[in-house]
């Protein structure tokens, strides 16, 4: 990531903290549905619903291209949570990703809550490309029934839903799927029209 992107990304976080509605969702399933709404309208607010565990497990790195090699050890050891967070936010500026977010339609399948923990399972429709399942683990935080998403997993993915699945939960594994989409598109599409163009990914062969 270019160094001059950092102030803009930090500004996105501040703006997400201070703009728009301040109403809270006090049920875990409502938090999950709001996460999808925020992905479409205000991704910085979706970001604020994610705990450090989600970012740690995402495997996203700076530069973004480093996320494509699961065996590569980043300088200084494992990628930091701060790097993963900045990579997540930087992705949200991409026009292709924003379009993929608009395709997402989530509906709750079931909720299991015990004490201060909850698991919410949703079906995600990818607007004509199929569907997949996404599960969220959440923890209650504070004394006012706030819930924080601590883990996200997916199942039932197939090539037609790879783009939507990456938009619903950006990760290094999903990024490798996106790179496969880029390779498939590259013979006929201009490089500027490829998914995540301009974010430092290697050009398809």
C-alpha positions as CSV (number, residue, x, y, z in Angstrom):
1,X,0.0,0.0,0.0
2,X,1.3,3.4,-0.8
3,X,2.2,5.4,2.3
4,X,0.0,8.4,1.4
5,X,-3.1,6.2,1.6
6,X,-2.8,5.9,5.4
7,X,-4.2,9.3,6.3
8,X,-7.2,8.8,4.1
9,X,-7.9,5.4,5.6
10,X,-7.6,6.7,9.1
11,X,-10.0,9.5,8.1
12,X,-12.5,6.9,7.0
13,X,-12.4,5.4,10.5
14,X,-13.0,8.7,12.2
15,X,-15.8,9.5,9.7
16,X,-17.4,6.2,10.4
17,X,-17.3,6.9,14.2
18,X,-18.9,10.3,13.9
19,X,-21.4,10.2,11.0
20,X,-24.8,8.7,10.5
21,X,-27.1,7.0,12.8
22,X,-25.9,6.1,16.3
23,X,-28.6,3.6,17.1
24,X,-27.5,0.2,18.3
25,X,-28.5,-3.3,17.5
26,X,-28.9,-5.1,20.8
27,X,-29.6,-8.7,19.4
28,X,-26.7,-10.7,17.9
29,X,-28.8,-11.5,14.7
30,X,-29.6,-7.8,14.3
31,X,-25.9,-7.0,14.6
32,X,-25.1,-9.5,11.8
33,X,-27.8,-8.1,9.5
34,X,-26.6,-4.6,10.2
35,X,-23.1,-5.7,9.3
36,X,-24.3,-6.5,5.8
37,X,-26.2,-3.2,5.6
38,X,-23.1,-1.3,6.5
39,X,-21.0,-3.2,4.0
40,X,-23.3,-1.7,1.3
41,X,-23.8,1.8,2.7
42,X,-20.9,2.6,5.1
43,X,-18.1,0.0,5.3
44,X,-16.3,1.9,8.0
45,X,-19.3,1.1,10.3
46,X,-19.1,-2.5,9.3
47,X,-15.4,-2.4,10.3
48,X,-16.3,-1.2,13.8
49,X,-18.5,-4.3,14.4
50,X,-15.5,-6.6,13.9
51,X,-13.2,-7.7,16.7
52,X,-9.5,-8.2,16.5
53,X,-10.0,-11.9,16.1
54,X,-11.7,-11.5,12.7
55,X,-8.8,-9.3,11.5
56,X,-6.2,-11.8,12.9
57,X,-7.8,-14.7,11.1
58,X,-8.3,-12.8,7.8
59,X,-4.6,-13.2,6.9
60,X,-4.7,-9.9,5.1
61,X,-1.3,-8.1,4.9
62,X,0.3,-4.9,3.7
63,X,1.2,-4.8,0.8
64,X,-1.9,-6.6,-0.3
65,X,0.0,-8.8,-2.7
66,X,1.7,-10.5,0.2
67,X,-1.6,-12.0,1.2
68,X,-1.6,-14.2,-1.9
69,X,1.2,-16.4,-0.6
70,X,0.2,-18.2,2.6
71,X,3.7,-19.6,3.1
72,X,5.5,-16.2,2.9
73,X,6.6,-14.9,6.2
74,X,6.2,-11.1,6.4
75,X,9.1,-8.9,7.6
76,X,9.1,-8.9,11.4
77,X,7.1,-12.1,11.8
78,X,3.3,-12.6,11.6
79,X,1.2,-9.8,10.1
80,X,0.0,-7.4,12.7
81,X,-3.6,-6.8,13.5
82,X,-3.1,-3.1,12.6
83,X,-1.8,-4.1,9.1
84,X,-4.8,-6.4,8.6
85,X,-7.2,-3.7,9.6
86,X,-5.6,-1.2,7.2
87,X,-5.7,-3.8,4.4
88,X,-9.4,-4.4,5.1
89,X,-10.2,-0.7,4.9
90,X,-8.1,-0.1,1.8
91,X,-10.0,-2.8,0.0
92,X,-13.3,-0.9,0.6
93,X,-12.2,1.9,-1.8
94,X,-12.3,-0.5,-4.8
95,X,-15.2,0.0,-7.2
96,X,-15.4,-3.7,-8.0
97,X,-15.6,-4.6,-4.4
98,X,-18.3,-2.0,-3.7
99,X,-20.3,-3.4,-6.6
100,X,-20.0,-6.9,-5.1
101,X,-21.2,-5.7,-1.7
102,X,-24.4,-4.3,-3.4
103,X,-25.2,-7.9,-4.6
104,X,-25.3,-9.3,-1.1
105,X,-28.7,-10.4,0.4
106,X,-28.5,-12.0,3.8
107,X,-31.2,-13.8,5.8
108,X,-30.8,-15.4,9.2
109,X,-31.0,-19.2,9.4
110,X,-30.6,-19.7,13.1
111,X,-29.2,-18.1,16.3
112,X,-27.7,-19.9,19.3
113,X,-27.0,-17.7,22.3
114,X,-25.5,-18.8,25.6
115,X,-24.5,-16.3,28.2
116,X,-22.2,-13.7,26.6
117,X,-21.6,-15.6,23.4
118,X,-23.7,-16.2,20.3
119,X,-23.5,-17.9,17.0
120,X,-25.5,-16.6,14.0
121,X,-25.8,-18.5,10.8
122,X,-27.0,-16.7,7.6
123,X,-27.7,-17.6,4.0
124,X,-26.2,-15.1,1.6
125,X,-27.7,-14.7,-1.8
126,X,-25.2,-13.3,-4.4
127,X,-27.8,-11.7,-6.7
128,X,-28.0,-14.2,-9.5
129,X,-24.6,-15.9,-8.9
130,X,-25.9,-18.4,-6.3
131,X,-25.7,-18.6,-2.6
132,X,-23.5,-19.6,0.3
133,X,-23.6,-19.8,4.1
134,X,-21.8,-17.5,6.5
135,X,-21.5,-18.1,10.2
136,X,-20.7,-15.4,12.8
137,X,-19.5,-15.8,16.4
138,X,-20.2,-12.8,18.6
139,X,-19.4,-11.8,22.1
140,X,-21.3,-9.4,24.4
141,X,-19.3,-6.4,25.3
142,X,-20.0,-3.7,28.0
143,X,-23.1,-3.5,30.1
144,X,-25.6,-2.4,27.4
145,X,-26.1,-5.5,25.3
146,X,-23.6,-4.5,22.6
147,X,-22.3,-7.4,20.5
148,X,-19.0,-7.7,18.7
149,X,-18.3,-10.1,15.8
150,X,-15.3,-12.2,16.8
151,X,-15.1,-14.8,14.1
152,X,-16.5,-15.3,10.5
153,X,-16.6,-18.5,8.5
154,X,-18.1,-19.5,5.2
155,X,-19.2,-22.8,3.5
156,X,-20.8,-23.8,0.3
157,X,-18.6,-21.6,-1.9
158,X,-18.2,-22.1,-5.6
159,X,-16.5,-20.0,-8.4
160,X,-19.7,-18.1,-9.2
161,X,-19.9,-16.8,-5.6
162,X,-16.2,-16.2,-5.0
163,X,-16.5,-12.4,-5.6
164,X,-19.5,-12.0,-3.3
165,X,-18.0,-14.2,-0.6
166,X,-14.9,-12.1,-0.6
167,X,-17.0,-8.9,-0.3
168,X,-18.9,-10.5,2.6
169,X,-15.8,-11.4,4.5
170,X,-12.4,-10.2,3.0
171,X,-9.6,-12.7,3.7
172,X,-6.3,-13.9,2.2
173,X,-8.0,-17.1,1.1
174,X,-10.8,-15.1,-0.6
175,X,-8.2,-12.9,-2.2
176,X,-6.6,-15.9,-3.9
177,X,-10.1,-16.7,-5.3
178,X,-10.3,-13.1,-6.6
179,X,-6.9,-13.5,-8.2
180,X,-8.3,-16.5,-10.1
181,X,-11.2,-14.3,-11.3
182,X,-8.7,-11.7,-12.4
183,X,-6.8,-14.3,-14.4
184,X,-10.0,-15.5,-16.1
185,X,-11.0,-12.0,-17.0
186,X,-7.5,-10.8,-18.1
187,X,-7.5,-12.0,-21.8
188,X,-10.4,-9.7,-22.7
189,X,-10.7,-7.0,-20.0
190,X,-8.5,-4.0,-19.7
191,X,-6.3,-4.1,-16.6
192,X,-8.1,-1.1,-15.1
193,X,-11.4,-3.1,-15.2
194,X,-10.0,-6.1,-13.3
195,X,-11.2,-6.7,-9.7
196,X,-9.1,-4.8,-7.1
197,X,-7.3,-2.8,-9.9
198,X,-4.8,-0.4,-8.5
199,X,-4.3,-2.1,-5.2
200,X,-0.9,-3.6,-5.9
201,X,-1.8,-7.2,-6.9
202,X,0.4,-8.9,-9.5
203,X,-0.9,-8.6,-13.1
204,X,-2.4,-11.9,-14.3
205,X,-0.2,-13.8,-16.8
